[in-house]
Amino acid sequence: MRKYDEYKREVLRKIHDGQSVAGVARELGVAENLLLNWKREATKFSSDAERENIALRKKLREVEMERDTLKVSIAGNPQ
C-alpha cells in the first residue's frame, strides 16, 4: 500500500507541475478518469496552503511560457 501511495503522489506531482492529465495517463498507460479522480480527491483533502501552492505553480508556468515566447519573438526580430 505504501508504494501505491508514493506512486499516486508522484503522478499528482507531475500533473501539478504542469503535465497534462491526458499526457500523464498516456505515459503511464492508465485511464485518464483514474487520474482525474485522484486529482479531485487530493484537492478535496488539501490544506489551503497546498491549494495555494498548486495555484502559484500554475501561475509560474504561465509566466515562464510568456517569457519564453517573448524571448523567441525578440530573437527573431533583431533591431
N, CA, C and O atoms as a Tinker XYZ file with bonds, in Angstrom:
   316  protein
     1  N      0.825000   -1.192000    0.000000    73     2
     2  CA     0.000000    0.000000    0.000000    64     1     3
     3  C      0.869000    1.255000    0.000000    63     2     4     5
     4  O      0.510000    2.264000   -0.608000    81     3
     5  N      2.011000    1.192000    0.682000    73     3     6
     6  CA     2.884000    2.354000    0.775000    64     5     7
     7  C      3.426000    2.753000   -0.599000    63     6     8     9
     8  O      3.471000    3.938000   -0.931000    81     7
     9  N      3.836000    1.764000   -1.397000    73     7    10
    10  CA     4.348000    2.051000   -2.735000    64     9    11
    11  C      3.258000    2.653000   -3.606000    63    10    12    13
    12  O      3.528000    3.539000   -4.418000    81    11
    13  N      2.030000    2.181000   -3.444000    73    11    14
    14  CA     0.901000    2.713000   -4.210000    64    13    15
    15  C      0.675000    4.181000   -3.863000    63    14    16    17
    16  O      0.452000    4.993000   -4.760000    81    15
    17  N      0.728000    4.537000   -2.578000    73    15    18
    18  CA     0.563000    5.931000   -2.158000    64    17    19
    19  C      1.683000    6.803000   -2.713000    63    18    20    21
    20  O      1.434000    7.929000   -3.142000    81    19
    21  N      2.905000    6.299000   -2.709000    73    19    22
    22  CA     4.032000    7.042000   -3.273000    64    21    23
    23  C      3.839000    7.234000   -4.775000    63    22    24    25
    24  O      4.132000    8.301000   -5.314000    81    23
    25  N      3.350000    6.202000   -5.439000    73    23    26
    26  CA     3.075000    6.264000   -6.876000    64    25    27
    27  C      2.033000    7.350000   -7.168000    63    26    28    29
    28  O      2.211000    8.162000   -8.076000    81    27
    29  N      0.951000    7.355000   -6.391000    73    27    30
    30  CA    -0.093000    8.368000   -6.583000    64    29    31
    31  C      0.463000    9.771000   -6.368000    63    30    32    33
    32  O      0.153000   10.683000   -7.134000    81    31
    33  N      1.281000    9.951000   -5.332000    73    31    34
    34  CA     1.870000   11.271000   -5.069000    64    33    35
    35  C      2.753000   11.724000   -6.233000    63    34    36    37
    36  O      2.723000   12.890000   -6.627000    81    35
    37  N      3.529000   10.805000   -6.773000    73    35    38
    38  CA     4.410000   11.135000   -7.900000    64    37    39
    39  C      3.577000   11.512000   -9.137000    63    38    40    41
    40  O      3.902000   12.469000   -9.840000    81    39
    41  N      2.520000   10.765000   -9.390000    73    39    42
    42  CA     1.644000   11.067000  -10.525000    64    41    43
    43  C      1.007000   12.442000  -10.340000    63    42    44    45
    44  O      0.979000   13.240000  -11.277000    81    43
    45  N      0.503000   12.725000   -9.158000    73    43    46
    46  CA    -0.126000   14.020000   -8.889000    64    45    47
    47  C      0.885000   15.156000   -8.967000    63    46    48    49
    48  O      0.538000   16.260000   -9.388000    81    47
    49  N      2.127000   14.904000   -8.570000    73    47    50
    50  CA     3.159000   15.925000   -8.680000    64    49    51
    51  C      3.391000   16.297000  -10.143000    63    50    52    53
    52  O      3.541000   17.471000  -10.483000    81    51
    53  N      3.416000   15.279000  -11.001000    73    51    54
    54  CA     3.589000   15.541000  -12.431000    64    53    55
    55  C      2.469000   16.428000  -12.955000    63    54    56    57
    56  O      2.712000   17.366000  -13.714000    81    55
    57  N      1.256000   16.129000  -12.551000    73    55    58
    58  CA     0.103000   16.904000  -13.011000    64    57    59
    59  C      0.171000   18.321000  -12.456000    63    58    60    61
    60  O     -0.050000   19.283000  -13.192000    81    59
    61  N      0.473000   18.461000  -11.178000    73    59    62
    62  CA     0.555000   19.789000  -10.566000    64    61    63
    63  C      1.737000   20.593000  -11.087000    63    62    64    65
    64  O      1.730000   21.822000  -11.024000    81    63
    65  N      2.751000   19.907000  -11.601000    73    63    66
    66  CA     3.909000   20.605000  -12.167000    64    65    67
    67  C      3.689000   21.015000  -13.618000    63    66    68    69
    68  O      4.583000   21.576000  -14.251000    81    67
    69  N      2.508000   20.737000  -14.138000    73    67    70
    70  CA     2.175000   21.256000  -15.455000    64    69    71
    71  C      1.958000   20.247000  -16.555000    63    70    72    73
    72  O      1.529000   20.621000  -17.646000    81    71
    73  N      2.238000   18.987000  -16.313000    73    71    74
    74  CA     1.959000   17.996000  -17.340000    64    73    75
    75  C      0.454000   17.770000  -17.402000    63    74    76    77
    76  O     -0.230000   17.781000  -16.378000    81    75
    77  N     -0.046000   17.569000  -18.598000    73    75    78
    78  CA    -1.488000   17.364000  -18.742000    64    77    79
    79  C     -1.883000   15.999000  -18.196000    63    78    80    81
    80  O     -1.093000   15.055000  -18.196000    81    79
    81  N     -3.127000   15.918000  -17.731000    73    79    82
    82  CA    -3.650000   14.645000  -17.234000    64    81    83
    83  C     -3.614000   13.617000  -18.364000    63    82    84    85
    84  O     -3.238000   12.464000  -18.155000    81    83
    85  N     -4.010000   14.047000  -19.562000    73    83    86
    86  CA    -4.017000   13.133000  -20.704000    64    85    87
    87  C     -2.609000   12.629000  -21.020000    63    86    88    89
    88  O     -2.420000   11.447000  -21.309000    81    87
    89  N     -1.624000   13.525000  -20.966000    73    87    90
    90  CA    -0.248000   13.137000  -21.244000    64    89    91
    91  C      0.295000   12.163000  -20.219000    63    90    92    93
    92  O      0.955000   11.186000  -20.573000    81    91
    93  N      0.020000   12.422000  -18.958000    73    91    94
    94  CA     0.494000   11.524000  -17.892000    64    93    95
    95  C     -0.199000   10.167000  -18.015000    63    94    96    97
    96  O      0.433000    9.125000  -17.835000    81    95
    97  N     -1.489000   10.182000  -18.320000    73    95    98
    98  CA    -2.223000    8.922000  -18.478000    64    97    99
    99  C     -1.642000    8.095000  -19.615000    63    98   100   101
   100  O     -1.467000    6.884000  -19.478000    81    99
   101  N     -1.340000    8.744000  -20.741000    73    99   102
   102  CA    -0.732000    8.033000  -21.873000    64   101   103
   103  C      0.636000    7.475000  -21.493000    63   102   104   105
   104  O      0.962000    6.326000  -21.791000    81   103
   105  N      1.431000    8.319000  -20.824000    73   103   106
   106  CA     2.783000    7.909000  -20.429000    64   105   107
   107  C      2.756000    6.669000  -19.541000    63   106   108   109
   108  O      3.599000    5.781000  -19.675000    81   107
   109  N      1.784000    6.616000  -18.634000    73   107   110
   110  CA     1.725000    5.517000  -17.666000    64   109   111
   111  C      0.839000    4.361000  -18.120000    63   110   112   113
   112  O      0.860000    3.284000  -17.524000    81   111
   113  N      0.063000    4.587000  -19.176000    73   111   114
   114  CA    -0.824000    3.542000  -19.664000    64   113   115
   115  C     -2.003000    3.289000  -18.751000    63   114   116   117
   116  O     -2.440000    2.150000  -18.581000    81   115
   117  N     -2.520000    4.369000  -18.159000    73   115   118
   118  CA    -3.698000    4.244000  -17.285000    64   117   119
   119  C     -4.811000    5.136000  -17.819000    63   118   120   121
   120  O     -4.579000    5.997000  -18.667000    81   119
   121  N     -6.013000    4.921000  -17.316000    73   119   122
   122  CA    -7.170000    5.694000  -17.759000    64   121   123
   123  C     -7.096000    7.123000  -17.231000    63   122   124   125
   124  O     -6.728000    7.364000  -16.081000    81   123
   125  N     -7.455000    8.057000  -18.100000    73   123   126
   126  CA    -7.475000    9.463000  -17.714000    64   125   127
   127  C     -8.415000    9.700000  -16.535000    63   126   128   129
   128  O     -8.108000   10.482000  -15.635000    81   127
   129  N     -9.566000    9.019000  -16.547000    73   127   130
   130  CA   -10.549000    9.199000  -15.467000    64   129   131
   131  C     -9.979000    8.827000  -14.105000    63   130   132   133
   132  O    -10.317000    9.454000  -13.100000    81   131
   133  N     -9.128000    7.825000  -14.063000    73   131   134
   134  CA    -8.499000    7.436000  -12.802000    64   133   135
   135  C     -7.669000    8.586000  -12.247000    63   134   136   137
   136  O     -7.743000    8.907000  -11.060000    81   135
   137  N     -6.877000    9.202000  -13.123000    73   135   138
   138  CA    -6.031000   10.311000  -12.681000    64   137   139
   139  C     -6.866000   11.524000  -12.293000    63   138   140   141
   140  O     -6.537000   12.225000  -11.336000    81   139
   141  N     -7.939000   11.774000  -13.028000    73   139   142
   142  CA    -8.828000   12.885000  -12.672000    64   141   143
   143  C     -9.463000   12.656000  -11.308000    63   142   144   145
   144  O     -9.620000   13.597000  -10.530000    81   143
   145  N     -9.830000   11.410000  -11.011000    73   143   146
   146  CA   -10.384000   11.088000   -9.688000    64   145   147
   147  C     -9.346000   11.304000   -8.593000    63   146   148   149
   148  O     -9.662000   11.857000   -7.539000    81   147
   149  N     -8.107000   10.869000   -8.835000    73   147   150
   150  CA    -7.030000   11.075000   -7.857000    64   149   151
   151  C     -6.816000   12.560000   -7.610000    63   150   152   153
   152  O     -6.650000   12.999000   -6.472000    81   151
   153  N     -6.822000   13.327000   -8.698000    73   151   154
   154  CA    -6.608000   14.770000   -8.583000    64   153   155
   155  C     -7.732000   15.416000   -7.778000    63   154   156   157
   156  O     -7.476000   16.234000   -6.894000    81   155
   157  N     -8.960000   15.054000   -8.078000    73   155   158
   158  CA   -10.121000   15.596000   -7.368000    64   157   159
   159  C    -10.065000   15.231000   -5.884000    63   158   160   161
   160  O    -10.316000   16.072000   -5.021000    81   159
   161  N     -9.736000   13.983000   -5.599000    73   159   162
   162  CA    -9.641000   13.509000   -4.213000    64   161   163
   163  C     -8.544000   14.256000   -3.460000    63   162   164   165
   164  O     -8.743000   14.670000   -2.318000    81   163
   165  N     -7.398000   14.425000   -4.091000    73   163   166
   166  CA    -6.278000   15.114000   -3.439000    64   165   167
   167  C     -6.623000   16.565000   -3.166000    63   166   168   169
   168  O     -6.255000   17.105000   -2.123000    81   167
   169  N     -7.326000   17.202000   -4.091000    73   167   170
   170  CA    -7.706000   18.603000   -3.913000    64   169   171
   171  C     -8.703000   18.753000   -2.778000    63   170   172   173
   172  O     -8.642000   19.711000   -2.007000    81   171
   173  N     -9.617000   17.806000   -2.681000    73   171   174
   174  CA   -10.657000   17.863000   -1.650000    64   173   175
   175  C    -10.047000   17.814000   -0.246000    63   174   176   177
   176  O    -10.555000   18.455000    0.675000    81   175
   177  N     -8.978000   17.068000   -0.086000    73   175   178
   178  CA    -8.363000   16.897000    1.232000    64   177   179
   179  C     -7.113000   17.751000    1.435000    63   178   180   181
   180  O     -6.381000   17.565000    2.407000    81   179
   181  N     -6.871000   18.686000    0.516000    73   179   182
   182  CA    -5.698000   19.552000    0.615000    64   181   183
   183  C     -5.947000   20.692000    1.591000    63   182   184   185
   184  O     -7.081000   21.125000    1.795000    81   183
   185  N     -4.875000   21.159000    2.180000    73   183   186
   186  CA    -4.972000   22.340000    3.034000    64   185   187
   187  C     -5.006000   23.582000    2.145000    63   186   188   189
   188  O     -4.730000   23.506000    0.948000    81   187
   189  N     -5.342000   24.704000    2.731000    73   187   190
   190  CA    -5.347000   25.957000    1.989000    64   189   191
   191  C     -3.959000   26.260000    1.431000    63   190   192   193
   192  O     -3.828000   26.748000    0.309000    81   191
   193  N     -2.933000   25.971000    2.213000    73   191   194
   194  CA    -1.559000   26.235000    1.776000    64   193   195
   195  C     -1.198000   25.369000    0.565000    63   194   196   197
   196  O     -0.540000   25.839000   -0.364000    81   195
   197  N     -1.628000   24.106000    0.578000    73   195   198
   198  CA    -1.344000   23.226000   -0.558000    64   197   199
   199  C     -2.070000   23.701000   -1.813000    63   198   200   201
   200  O     -1.497000   23.689000   -2.902000    81   199
   201  N     -3.322000   24.118000   -1.668000    73   199   202
   202  CA    -4.070000   24.627000   -2.821000    64   201   203
   203  C     -3.438000   25.904000   -3.353000    63   202   204   205
   204  O     -3.359000   26.103000   -4.565000    81   203
   205  N     -2.987000   26.771000   -2.446000    73   203   206
   206  CA    -2.322000   27.994000   -2.876000    64   205   207
   207  C     -1.010000   27.665000   -3.601000    63   206   208   209
   208  O     -0.684000   28.292000   -4.609000    81   207
   209  N     -0.271000   26.697000   -3.095000    73   207   210
   210  CA     0.975000   26.276000   -3.729000    64   209   211
   211  C      0.716000   25.779000   -5.149000    63   210   212   213
   212  O      1.466000   26.115000   -6.066000    81   211
   213  N     -0.324000   24.993000   -5.337000    73   211   214
   214  CA    -0.679000   24.490000   -6.667000    64   213   215
   215  C     -1.028000   25.649000   -7.593000    63   214   216   217
   216  O     -0.590000   25.679000   -8.743000    81   215
   217  N     -1.816000   26.605000   -7.100000    73   215   218
   218  CA    -2.200000   27.758000   -7.916000    64   217   219
   219  C     -0.979000   28.595000   -8.290000    63   218   220   221
   220  O     -0.874000   29.070000   -9.421000    81   219
   221  N     -0.065000   28.775000   -7.353000    73   219   222
   222  CA     1.143000   29.555000   -7.636000    64   221   223
   223  C      2.047000   28.854000   -8.654000    63   222   224   225
   224  O      2.643000   29.504000   -9.512000    81   223
   225  N      2.144000   27.541000   -8.554000    73   223   226
   226  CA     2.933000   26.794000   -9.545000    64   225   227
   227  C      2.337000   26.950000  -10.937000    63   226   228   229
   228  O      3.057000   27.112000  -11.923000    81   227
   229  N      1.009000   26.899000  -11.001000    73   227   230
   230  CA     0.330000   27.063000  -12.288000    64   229   231
   231  C      0.617000   28.445000  -12.862000    63   230   232   233
   232  O      0.931000   28.573000  -14.045000    81   231
   233  N      0.510000   29.470000  -12.037000    73   231   234
   234  CA     0.778000   30.837000  -12.481000    64   233   235
   235  C      2.232000   30.983000  -12.926000    63   234   236   237
   236  O      2.506000   31.639000  -13.931000    81   235
   237  N      3.162000   30.382000  -12.192000    73   235   238
   238  CA     4.568000   30.434000  -12.554000    64   237   239
   239  C      4.795000   29.820000  -13.932000    63   238   240   241
   240  O      5.528000   30.381000  -14.747000    81   239
   241  N      4.172000   28.675000  -14.199000    73   239   242
   242  CA     4.303000   28.035000  -15.512000    64   241   243
   243  C      3.786000   28.958000  -16.613000    63   242   244   245
   244  O      4.397000   29.055000  -17.677000    81   243
   245  N      2.670000   29.631000  -16.365000    73   243   246
   246  CA     2.115000   30.551000  -17.358000    64   245   247
   247  C      3.076000   31.700000  -17.636000    63   246   248   249
   248  O      3.299000   32.057000  -18.793000    81   247
   249  N      3.642000   32.276000  -16.592000    73   247   250
   250  CA     4.573000   33.393000  -16.746000    64   249   251
   251  C      5.845000   32.933000  -17.463000    63   250   252   253
   252  O      6.385000   33.657000  -18.299000    81   251
   253  N      6.319000   31.733000  -17.136000    73   251   254
   254  CA     7.506000   31.199000  -17.818000    64   253   255
   255  C      7.237000   30.996000  -19.308000    63   254   256   257
   256  O      8.105000   31.266000  -20.137000    81   255
   257  N      6.044000   30.523000  -19.648000    73   255   258
   258  CA     5.702000   30.342000  -21.056000    64   257   259
   259  C      5.650000   31.689000  -21.778000    63   258   260   261
   260  O      6.117000   31.808000  -22.911000    81   259
   261  N      5.079000   32.705000  -21.120000    73   259   262
   262  CA     5.035000   34.044000  -21.710000    64   261   263
   263  C      6.448000   34.581000  -21.925000    63   262   264   265
   264  O      6.751000   35.151000  -22.974000    81   263
   265  N      7.308000   34.396000  -20.929000    73   263   266
   266  CA     8.697000   34.835000  -21.032000    64   265   267
   267  C      9.403000   34.154000  -22.190000    63   266   268   269
   268  O     10.101000   34.804000  -22.968000    81   267
   269  N      9.222000   32.842000  -22.306000    73   267   270
   270  CA     9.872000   32.095000  -23.381000    64   269   271
   271  C      9.369000   32.554000  -24.746000    63   270   272   273
   272  O     10.143000   32.648000  -25.699000    81   271
   273  N      8.085000   32.836000  -24.835000    73   271   274
   274  CA     7.519000   33.334000  -26.089000    64   273   275
   275  C      8.136000   34.675000  -26.447000    63   274   276   277
   276  O      8.474000   34.916000  -27.605000    81   275
   277  N      8.283000   35.542000  -25.465000    73   275   278
   278  CA     8.897000   36.849000  -25.719000    64   277   279
   279  C     10.356000   36.709000  -26.134000    63   278   280   281
   280  O     10.817000   37.436000  -27.015000    81   279
   281  N     11.086000   35.792000  -25.520000    73   279   282
   282  CA    12.484000   35.571000  -25.894000    64   281   283
   283  C     12.589000   35.170000  -27.361000    63   282   284   285
   284  O     13.434000   35.681000  -28.097000    81   283
   285  N     11.723000   34.249000  -27.778000    73   283   286
   286  CA    11.723000   33.773000  -29.167000    64   285   287
   287  C     11.377000   34.936000  -30.099000    63   286   288   289
   288  O     11.988000   35.105000  -31.154000    81   287
   289  N     10.404000   35.717000  -29.697000    73   287   290
   290  CA     9.972000   36.857000  -30.519000    64   289   291
   291  C     11.103000   37.869000  -30.672000    63   290   292   293
   292  O     11.351000   38.363000  -31.772000    81   291
   293  N     11.770000   38.170000  -29.603000    73   291   294
   294  CA    12.880000   39.144000  -29.633000    64   293   295
   295  C     14.039000   38.589000  -30.451000    63   294   296   297
   296  O     14.648000   39.321000  -31.232000    81   295
   297  N     14.350000   37.320000  -30.285000    73   295   298
   298  CA    15.449000   36.701000  -31.029000    64   297   299
   299  C     15.163000   36.667000  -32.527000    63   298   300   301
   300  O     16.081000   36.737000  -33.344000    81   299
   301  N     13.890000   36.560000  -32.879000    73   299   302
   302  CA    13.517000   36.511000  -34.277000    64   301   303
   303  C     13.472000   37.857000  -34.957000    63   302   304   305
   304  O     13.434000   37.929000  -36.186000    81   303
   305  N     13.476000   38.942000  -34.173000    73   303   306
   306  CA    13.394000   40.296000  -34.715000    64   305   307
   307  C     14.516000   41.179000  -34.180000    63   306   308   309
   308  O     14.249000   42.125000  -33.440000    81   307
   309  N     15.770000   40.889000  -34.538000    73   307   310
   310  CA    16.875000   41.752000  -34.048000    64   309   311
   311  C     16.768000   43.124000  -34.673000    63   310   312   313
   312  O     16.382000   43.271000  -35.833000    81   311
   313  N     17.118000   44.131000  -33.881000    73   311   314
   314  CA    16.988000   45.510000  -34.384000    64   313   315
   315  C     18.322000   46.199000  -34.436000    63   314   316
   316  O     18.401000   47.361000  -34.833000    81   315
